[in-house]
Amino acid sequence: MSSRMAGAALLRQLGPRLFAAEPVYTGLAAARIVPARMASTSAPPDADGNEGAAEKTAAAADQQSKKAVVSYWGIERPKLVKEDGTEWKWFSFRPWDTYKSDTSIDVKKHHEPKNLPDKVAYWTVKSLRVPSDIFFKRRHASHALLLETVAAVPGMVGGMLLHLRSLRRFEHSGGWIRALLEEAENERMHLMTFLEVTQPRWWERALVLAAQGVFFNAYFVGYLVSPKFAHRVVGYLEEEAVYSYTEYLKDLEAGKIENTPAPAIAIDYWRLPADATLKDVVTVVRADEAHHRDVNHFASDIHYLGMKLKETPAPLGYH
């Protein structure tokens, strides 16, 4: 008799779950199984009748959960400060990436082409300057934007290919991977700086898209075929960049272009004084380009001497 009564009681409890057209959930099981998006969005009142209390509690729990996830994976952004104690606001570079540019470098140095590959590299670069001068004329800031979108490509391509070679051949690179990637990042920071000075127009953006697409693939193939020729081309490109920024400085000094205060990103990146001007920014950028010129001509000379980059220490931290 007792077993029959127990069976009847069990059937009353399980019957709706076993034979109902739709599953039935009650209590805690329902809270675990029904997705939150299917539940009511209205916040029930708490024990004191205050509506929204449960919603606030859920929001607080969600925020706590996010903090726990960030803490677990260790990706929470550290709180960085500058030397004066103010908060560091840049995401693209950190305080230890900043430096003082060596403006004492000789900006008039020139590699005289001595053989056929050098002459081809030199006149190729010279021929590219003609349409650039016609297009931009004396609009130096806009010219700088286009120049930096192209100048940041060779270091990335060269560093990438040397990286793959190092992996493929199980060998060191002599520090050249890092040196070339540093060069690419430095050129990109030039671009970020001049974006604070002027904004590209839609047709300038289209020109950059076309120029970058063509130049990236051409330089990629060129570096595979002849790294020494590729570095020589970049050396001459940097010479032209030095010339362009020298012309920029001339117009600033002549008062043809307003010498506005330096962008905040430039002051922090190059550790410039707080009262620095656009002229100071152009001066340090020109010095960077002169360093890139020397490094790429040096890399090309190494190949011409029959040596390999991995056998010659790279000039790390040259800027």
C-alpha angles and dihedrals in degrees: 000000000000092000090051091052092048090051092050091050091049091049091052090054098043099033098085091048096047101041106025118114090234127030116264121216127185137184120342093355090062092050091053098045107036110081116241093237089060094052126090115281094211114101113234118228119259126237091283093049096254109147117218096028092111090049091053090048091052091049091051091049090049092051091049090050091053091051090051091052093049090048092048095053094038096229099124110130110251118235105248127187134194125240091270091055097253120132119273107237104181122101098183096063137015133222092264090057093062124096146165112258118233100238092175091079116120105258093185097064115124133185108227110220108241106173139032098270090050091050092048091050092047097049092042090059092043091053091053091055094062098068090039092057092046093049100046102023105176097344091116099171093054090044089052091054092056092041094054095047087059098036092057092060105070096056092050093047094045093045091048094050093046089048091054091046091052090053094043096048098034092235141125122256099217089243093295094121091061093041093055094044089050088053092052092049092048091053090049090054088054087057093048089052097051090047084070089055100046140356122230119244121234094261091048089054089051090050091051091050092053095042094049093047093051097040096046094054094041092050092044091056092041093053091050091051099040123358091184091057091045093053091047091054090052090048090057091043089056090049088057090047090054089051092049093052090046088057089047089055092049091056091046092051092046091053094243089122123040112251096225125183114282117262114259092241090058093049091054097040097050095029091240122172116270091251094052118140137210089267090060090050094051089048094056092042090053090051090053090052091050089054091050089050092055095045094051095045087049092051091050092049090053090059092045090054089057093250130124127238092237089060093055120061113242120240095249117191091014093149 
